[in-house]
Amino acid sequence: MKRQGGFTLIEMVVVIVILGILAVTAAPKFVSMQEDAKTGALNGLKASVVSASEIGRAQKLMNKNSSVTVKNGYPDGLPTGIVSLVDLGNDFEAVLAGTPSTDSKVEFKFKGGSDNCVVYTPAASKDVRPNVEVKACS
């Protein structure tokens, strides 16, 4: 009589245990990679906001873009200010903090939600650049 080949129950249990150990070891690294990716995306957005602010200032100084509203020489916190200059793509959204005014802070945050955002605070005077930082969302 011919013997059928196959795996024994013990062999299958050993393989499942090994896969479980590998999964437990790899899962935290995968979660960490997601957080690192979000941090990288926020830092990239921060650089975009800083660049947009400088470009908006340069355009105003050259009278090239009259549709952008400014305060103290830099784009303000209105939708016609810094928000109109930054390309947010599909992943981010701009939220005005408080009542819209030229002093309004703008939070650029992930559409899916995240603990951190890029916060744009308009220039307080002509001698000071706008403050752009990655920090906890309000």
N, C-alpha and C positions, 0 to 999 in steps of 0.2 A: 504494500500500500504506500502511496506517495504522501509525504508530509507537506502540508501547506505552509508556505513561508509567511511571516508577518511579525509584528511587534508584540511583545508581551506587555501585559499591564504595567509591570514594573518599569520597563523601558519607556513607556509613554508618560508615566508619572515623573520620571527623572527629567525627561525633555520639558515637560510643563513647568517643573520647578526651576530649571535653568532659564527658561524664557521669562518666568516671573522675576527672577533675580535680575536679569538684564533689563527688564522693563522698569523695575524700581530704581535701578542705577541711572537709566537714561532719561526718565521723566523729569527730574529736577533740572537737568541740563537743557531740555527742550523748553521748559517754562522760562528759564533764565534767558534763553535766546530770544524769546518773544519780548521780554522786557527790554533787552538790549536793542532789539529792532525798534521798539517804540521810542526809546531814548534817542537813538540815532535819527529817527524821523523828526522828532521834536527839535533836535539840534540843527538839522538841515532846514527846518521851517524857520527857526530863529535867524539863521544866516540869511534866508530869503527876506524876512521882514526887515532886517537891518539894511540889506541892499536896496529894497524897495523904498525905504525911508530916505536913503541917500540919493537915489535916483529921483524921487519926488522933489527933494530939495533942489537938486541940480536943474530939473525941468522948470521949477518956479523961478529960479535965479535967471534962467535964460528965457523966461516967458514962453515956454514951449507947450505947457499943459495947464491951461487955465481952469480945467474942470476939477482938478484936485484941490481940496480945501486944506489950508495950512494954518499952523499956529506957531509963532516964533520961528518961522522959516522952514519948519518940517511938517510933514503930513499930520493932520490932527486925528482925533479918535472917532470921527464920524464915518459913516459908510462911504462918503465921498472923499475921505482922506486915505489913510493907510489901507483900509479894507479894499478900496478900489484898485490899489497897486499890487496887491499880493495875489498870486495865482494859487488858490487852495487845492486845486485838483478835486478828486472824489473822496479823499480821506479826511479832510479837515473842514471846519466851519468857523466863522468869526462871530463872536458874541460880544455885544457892547455891555460893559459893566455899568449899571445904574442908568440914569436918565441920559439920553444921547446929548452930548455937548462937545465942544472942542477940547475939553479937558478929560473926556471919557477914556477910561482904559479899555483896551480891546483884548479879549482872550481868544486866541486861536487854539481850538481843541479838536481832538479826534471825534468824528461823527459817532463812532461806536462807543464812545465814553472812555475816559482814562482819568487817572488821578492828577496828572500834570498837564499843563498847557503852556503855550508861549504867550506872555503878557506884554503888550505894547503900551507904554505910558508916554503920552505926548511930551514934547520938550517944554520944560518949565520956564525957560527964558531963551533968549537968542544965543547965549553963550554956552548952553547945555544941549547935548544931543538927547533924543528920546531914549528912554530906558526900555530895553528889550531883554527879557529874561525868561528862562524856563522855571516855572514854579508850580505849586499846587493850585489847582483850579478852585475858584470860589464858589 
